[in-house]
Amino acid sequence: MSRPPYLRRFAAVMVVLGAVALEFRPTATERLPLAAVDLPAGATVTEDDVRWVDVSESMGEPVDLPIELTRKVPAGSPISVADVDPASIDVPADWLRIELEVPVATQNGATVVAVLSQSRFDRPANGVVTQAPASIGFDAVTAMVAFPPSDAVAVAHALADGSVTVLLGR
């Protein structure tokens, strides 16, 4: 007669207990606000404008309500630090910024294409909106747009000549 397999039974019980402990261990979570409705840029977001979901801590820095948005947030989208911090638009340090009339739907951080009608520049100039668009009256909207140094001078000349058109997208 052989001895009962006590060590195998003990190991099996330990594996089951370990699996149960892993399954029911506490996880670190934080609350992330999701936009309950479409929120325009400049809106002050309160508890009534969001619904909260629990997410893991790796989702980034949390935001505290009430906050003011610097860009549009569609319904169902998370509200992050990038939506409330105008300094979160990253462009290279050597890029130059110029104020341009932009389409009404332009948001902070949007990519734009400046089309120059003068023959000095043979291609469109790609830029990034770095400051939230503001209305200047009569439905005109202007924003600060950053361009690479090689394109910024041509955009400035075209702006001075009144021959620049800004398009959304890239």
N, C-alpha and C positions, 0 to 999 in steps of 0.2 A: 504494500500500500504506500502511495506517495503522499507527500505533504500538500495541503491545499495551497493554491497560488496567491498567498496573501499579498505579496509585493505587487503583483499585477492588478489585483483588486484595489489596493491602496493607490497605485498610479492612476487607474481609471477614475477613481473618485476625485483625486486631485485635479485631473484634467477637466472633469465636469465642473468642479468648483471654480477653477480658473476661468473657464468659459463663461460661467454665470457672473463672476465678478467683473470680467471685461464687458459683458453685455450691459450690465446695470450700473456701471461706474458713472459718477457724475461727470458731465462734460461742461466745460466753460463756454458760456454763450453770452451774447450781448444782443440788445434789441436794436434792430435796424428799421428806420422809418421808410415806408413805401408811400409814394404819392397816391392818395385816394382819388384825386381828380387831376386834370391837366393844370399845372401851375406855371404861370408866365414868369419871365424874368422880372425881378424887382418885387415879387410877391413876398409878403411876410407869412411864413409857414407856422401854423400852430397845431395843437393836438387834433383839432377838428379836420385838418387837411391831410392827415396821414393815417395809415394803419401800421401797426407794429408787427414784426416777425422776429423770431429768435434765430440767430445765426451764430456760426463759430466766430471766435475772436479774430480769425485771420482776415476778416472782411475790411479791415482798415480802421482808421480813427472815427469814433462815433461823433455824431452831431447832436447838439443840445438845442431843443426848441424853446422859444420861438427863434427863427432865423430868417434872414432875407436872402432870397435866391439871386445869383448873378447870371443865371441862365435858365432857360425853359426846362421843366421836368415833366415828361408825359405821365399820365396816370399809370400806376403799376410799377413805375421805375423807382429804384432806391435813391434816396437823397444822401449824397456823400459830401465830404469836405470840398471836393472839386466844384460842386454846385453852388457853394456859398462863399468860396474864397477867390476873389478876383486875381490874386497873385498865383493861383495854381496853374495858369496857362504858361506852359514851358515853351520858350523859344530861345534859340542860341543868344548869348550875350551880345554878339556883334550885330544882330539884326537891328534895323532902324524902324521906328514907328512913325506913321503919318495918319492924320485924321482924314477919313474919306467918307463920302456919302455911300451908304450901303443899302441893300434891300431891307424892307421892313422886317422880314422873317429872320434876319441875321441874329445869331446868338453869340455870347461870349465863348471863345474857343473854336469858333467855326473856321473852316478853311475857305478862303475866297480866291477868286482869280480876277486880277485887274487887267482889263483889255485896254490897250493904249492905241488910239487911232493914229498917232503920229508914226511916221516911218522910221524914227530913230531906234525903235525897239522892235525886233522882228518876231517876238513871241509874247504870250501872256505872262504876267508876273504872278506867282503863287504866294499868298500871304496867310497870316493867321490873325483873327480878331483877338486883341489882347485886353480890350476894355469894353465893357458892356455898351451896346449901342444906346444912343440917347436921341430923343426927338429934338429937332431944332425949329420946329414949326412948319406949317403947310405940308404936313405928312412927310417931310424929309427926315431921314435918320442918318446920323453920323456915328462912326466908331473909330477907335484907334486900331490900326492894322499894322502888323509887323511884317517886314519884307527882308530878304537877304540883302546885304549891302549892294550887290551887283544889280539888283532890280529896283531898289528903293529910289535911287537917283532918277531913273527913267520914269518911275511912277510920279515923283515930285514934279518933274518937268511937264508930264502930261496933265497933272492936276492944275499946274499954273496956266497951261494952255486951254484948260477946260475940256480935255479930250480923253478922260478916263471913265470907264464903266466897270463897275464891280459886279461880279457874278458869284453866286453861292456854289460851293463844291470845288472839286479839284479835277 
